Amino acid sequence: MVRSFPGACMRGVIVPTTVDAEVADAQKKHEGMPFEITIEQMESERLFSFR
């Protein structure tokens, strides 16, 4: 499990959803695109705020 804290910079890669085929098709053009977010606030099982 990755733990993060406010101000932490996290990186990831876009992967299309497997839940909704229509949304997955729209996301397909962005598949594999890297992104970076900065954690603003986290409250376990309740809130995940990022920029």
Backbone hydrogen bonds, N-H to C=O, Kabsch-Sander energy under -0.5 kcal/mol:
donor,donor_aa,acceptor,acceptor_aa,energy
3,R,1,M,-0.5
7,G,39,I,-3.4
8,A,5,F,-2.6
10,M,8,A,-0.5
10,M,37,I,-2.9
12,G,35,F,-2.2
14,I,33,M,-2.3
24,A,20,D,-2.6
25,D,21,A,-2.1
26,A,22,E,-1.5
27,Q,23,V,-2.0
28,K,24,A,-1.3
30,H,27,Q,-2.1
31,E,27,Q,-0.5
31,E,28,K,-1.4
32,G,14,I,-2.8
33,M,30,H,-2.3
35,F,12,G,-2.3
37,I,10,M,-2.7
39,I,8,A,-2.7
40,E,49,S,-2.8
41,Q,49,S,-1.5
43,E,47,L,-2.5
46,R,43,E,-2.4
47,L,43,E,-2.5
49,S,41,Q,-3.0
51,R,38,T,-1.6
